[in-house]
Amino acid sequence: MAVQALLLRRSVAVASRPARPLLRATGVSFSTDAPAAPATGGKPLSDTLRELRASEHFDLIVIGSGPAGQKCAIDSAKHGKSVAVIDKRDMLGGVCVHTGTVPSKTFREATLHLTGYRHRSFYNGQTAPTKRFGVEDILQRVKKVEGAETDITRHQLLRNGVELINGTARFLSGDKNMIAVLSNDSYEAATDAKRHSSADICKRVLTADKFLVCVGTRPARRPDIPFDGETIFDSDQLLWGGVKTVPRRLIIVGAGVVGMEYASMMTIIPGTDVTVIDGRK
């Protein structure tokens, strides 16, 4: 039976997504439930957190470790500024390294190599004979390149004196120069879109003179499309191993840059029939 898959990509800025506000702190655990009375003896949340980590201050805090955040952090550090970069555990290097430019281009090169497409001229225009391969063979190469790029990013930041902090940054109401760094293992995976919950733990509270927000993008999921991770995927899920086998039939919704990029890559895999659907003329 043919395996069908749907790939959708409409990237939007993560920063544009609404987030639930932090309303209450119990110790250093957050809850999104509305409190009956202010926590910790009637003190405002910002006052409570300021007491926890009042001494942690930076000249610049960069939220996001992609190319923009990385370059700004390093340049500021070279000018003698104290700099911290905050990003989720699995996303050092940003979208560029993990779900954007680097993995998609590696996916393409791995596909061209494994199919023998580059050597087709030696086989009268046909694809060179090769052993059977699966998506895991392609993703293995993608992960290897991602790992190398992540190590390079980490080394460059640390070498220039930039402090790296794993977690999710949240600005606190009432103090524009203060943020909380939250940690929750259930949502720190790069492809998890869960919002903050009562399981959030405040790891640190930081203040800074300046903040740079460069959080990258993720696929925009239309609510009327039932993404299930089995038949219907977005492009990030494909790169993170959501597709386990090479599909015999693949439908790509959206003829933009990303959609056509994956269509051209998948169509050279022997036995895969690719159809692109787009509502624009």
NUTOR-414545 format. One record per residue (C-alpha): residue in three letters; x, y, z. Coordinates in steps of 0.001 Angstrom, whole numbers, padded with zeros to 6 digits, always signed. Example, Ala and Ser with C-alpha at 12.3 -4.5 7.8 and 13.67 -1.06 7.14 Angstrom:
<nodes>
ala+012300-004500+007800;ser+013670-001060+007140;
</nodes>
This chain:
<nodes>
met+000000+000000+000000;ala+001354+003372-000945;val+002578+005600+001817;gln+001142+009103+001567;ala+002611+012155+003205;leu+001778+015825+003244;leu+004389+018518+003725;leu+003388+022041+004676;arg+005622+025022+005277;arg+004492+028567+005954;ser+007115+030072+008271;val+006225+032859+010656;ala+008143+034501+013456;val+007842+032689+016755;ala+007735+036043+018469;ser+004355+036748+016862;arg+002729+033801+018604;pro+000705+034740+021708;ala+002009+033358+024977;arg+000290+032946+028305;pro+001573+035379+030939;leu+003319+034268+034091;leu+000905+034993+036919;arg+002166+033288+040036;ala+005363+031941+041533;thr+005523+029253+044213;gly+009141+029148+045293;val+010693+029074+041852;ser+007917+027085+040147;phe+005474+028959+037938;ser+001757+028457+037508;thr-000534+030005+034905;asp-003563+029819+037195;ala-004830+033164+038439;pro-003824+033588+042089;ala-006285+034469+044817;ala-003619+036642+046458;pro-000083+037705+045573;ala+002496+034983+046185;thr+005327+035006+048716;gly+003826+037229+051371;gly+002050+039628+049037;lys+005151+040603+047080;pro+004823+041176+043323;leu+006314+038479+041110;ser+009066+040774+039834;asp+010132+041615+043414;thr+010232+037936+044356;leu+012424+037036+041394;arg+014691+040032+041903;glu+015467+038753+045395;leu+016304+035305+044033;arg+018971+036444+041565;ala+019494+040158+042057;ser+023193+040076+041179;glu+022978+038559+037662;his+023250+041478+035290;phe+024567+041731+031715;asp+025166+044587+029340;leu+023385+042572+026631;ile+021182+039491+026651;val+020562+037827+023288;ile+017499+035586+023023;gly+018198+033125+020217;ser+021531+031769+018992;gly+021090+031839+015227;pro+023366+033793+012859;ala+021993+037197+013935;gly+022225+036500+017652;gln+025605+034825+017374;lys+027225+037663+015419;cys+025787+040376+017660;ala+026832+038551+020843;ile+030399+038003+019657;asp+030812+041555+018370;ser+029487+043012+021634;ala+031780+040778+023691;lys+034768+041895+021622;his+033904+045479+022539;gly+034136+044639+026232;lys+030445+044089+026970;ser+029142+041353+029259;val+026898+039168+027093;ala+024642+036161+027635;val+022867+034090+024980;ile+019678+032225+025895;asp+018309+029401+023772;lys+016597+026077+024177;arg+018728+023056+024925;asp+018533+021498+021455;met+018626+024695+019410;leu+022130+026164+019789;gly+022853+027628+016378;gly+019215+028485+015786;val+016857+027584+012985;cys+019658+027966+010437;val+021511+024968+011889;his+018622+022741+012971;thr+015601+023202+010696;gly+016592+025704+008020;thr+019515+026255+005698;val+022068+023726+006967;pro+019845+020622+007331;ser+017881+021221+004134;lys+021047+021625+002063;thr+022595+018576+003740;phe+019407+016629+003012;arg+019742+017619-000632;glu+023403+016623-000887;ala+022767+013301+000865;thr+019906+012550-001519;leu+022014+013356-004575;his+024832+011160-003275;leu+022764+008162-002189;thr+020721+008059-005394;gly+023804+008456-007597;tyr+022080+011354-009327;arg+025346+013245-009838;his+026795+010309-011805;arg+023819+009665-014086;ser+025825+010725-017176;phe+027835+007517-016791;tyr+024646+005466-017028;asn+023130+006921-020213;gly+021176+009555-018336;gln+019752+007097-015831;thr+020300+007216-012091;ala+023340+005212-011082;pro+022555+001856-009484;thr+022838+001997-005717;lys+021819-000013-002696;arg+018414+000560-001168;phe+018341+003355+001377;gly+015824+004920+003686;val+015103+008272+005257;glu+017271+007309+008234;asp+020310+007111+005927;ile+019698+010691+004821;leu+018952+011994+008317;gln+022070+010330+009696;arg+024133+012603+007479;val+021979+015601+008387;lys+022494+015037+012128;lys+026239+014668+011689;val+026508+018043+009960;glu+024163+019661+012499;gly+026325+018376+015337;ala+029473+019795+013772;glu+027857+023197+013186;thr+026504+023270+016746;asp+029975+022587+018145;ile+031421+025403+016022;thr+028771+027835+017283;arg+029339+026848+020919;his+033118+027158+020576;gln+032932+030591+018952;leu+030616+031981+021630;leu+032553+030580+024580;arg+035908+031595+023111;asn+034725+035199+023039;gly+033493+035166+026629;val+029768+034868+025927;glu+027792+033021+028601;leu+025474+030320+027227;ile+022214+029670+029071;asn+019835+026810+028239;gly+016153+027572+028661;thr+013265+029737+027528;ala+013371+033475+028233;arg+010259+035261+029465;phe+010017+038989+030073;leu+008448+039963+033382;ser+005678+042523+033575;gly+006539+045637+035490;asp+010268+045556+034718;lys+011376+045772+031095;asn+014986+045060+032066;met+014296+041743+033796;ile+013664+038271+032397;ala+013163+034816+033857;val+014862+031809+032300;leu+012448+028893+032414;ser+013248+025218+032066;asn+010814+022431+031324;asp+012154+019229+029768;ser+008749+018470+028241;tyr+008949+021439+025857;glu+012653+022135+025376;ala+012734+019904+022285;ala+013006+022064+019191;thr+009842+020743+017518;asp+007596+020971+020588;ala+005161+023888+020463;lys+003725+023525+023990;arg+003120+026699+025937;his+004365+027315+029442;ser+002605+025406+032199;ser+002699+024781+035941;ala+005679+022479+035325;asp+007857+025447+034389;ile+010832+025931+036670;cys+012601+029257+036982;lys+016288+028476+036584;arg+017617+032015+036771;val+016501+035613+036841;leu+018559+038038+034776;thr+018675+041754+034152;ala+020308+043596+031280;asp+020699+047056+029825;lys+019785+045841+026347;phe+018007+042811+024870;leu+018164+041425+021345;val+015274+039138+020401;cys+016091+036957+017380;val+014091+033786+017914;gly+013815+032492+014347;thr+010806+030860+012736;arg+008798+027662+012766;pro+006177+026271+010366;ala+002779+027924+010783;arg+000174+025201+011276;arg-003300+025997+010042;pro-005897+024824+012566;asp-007986+023137+009863;ile-005134+020784+008879;pro-004881+017689+011140;phe-001119+017310+011606;asp-000703+013847+013110;gly+003004+013119+012641;glu+002163+009892+010792;thr+000637+010936+007478;ile+000619+014732+007652;phe+003878+016498+008504;asp+005424+019930+008424;ser+008955+020443+007127;asp+010511+020562+010603;gln+009062+017140+011436;leu+010618+015726+008287;leu+014071+016925+009336;trp+013587+015691+012893;gly+012799+012131+011840;gly+009012+012236+011672;val+009014+010413+008318;lys+010372+006911+008943;thr+010289+005520+005399;val+010664+006912+001894;pro+007065+007527+000746;arg+005836+006144-002562;arg+003558+009155-002944;leu+004203+012601-001498;ile+001896+015605-001684;ile+003473+018967-000901;val+001073+021801-000086;gly+002636+025149-000905;ala+004824+026034-003885;gly+007051+028503-002098;val+010815+028276-001748;val+010767+025570+000929;gly+008023+023534-000710;met+009738+023478-004089;glu+013088+022729-002469;tyr+011748+019550-000892;ala+009778+018660-004011;ser+012939+018757-006121;met+014856+016681-003570;met+012217+014009-003105;thr+011411+013624-006790;ile+014886+012234-007593;ile+014451+009384-005093;pro+013564+006269-007117;gly+009985+005160-006615;thr+008701+008416-005122;asp+005885+010237-006933;val+005701+013910-005901;thr+002726+016244-006402;val+002789+019960-005524;ile-000463+021772-004714;asp-000715+025549-004440;gly-003733+027841-004470;arg-001892+030739-006044;lys-001715+031201-009804;
</nodes>
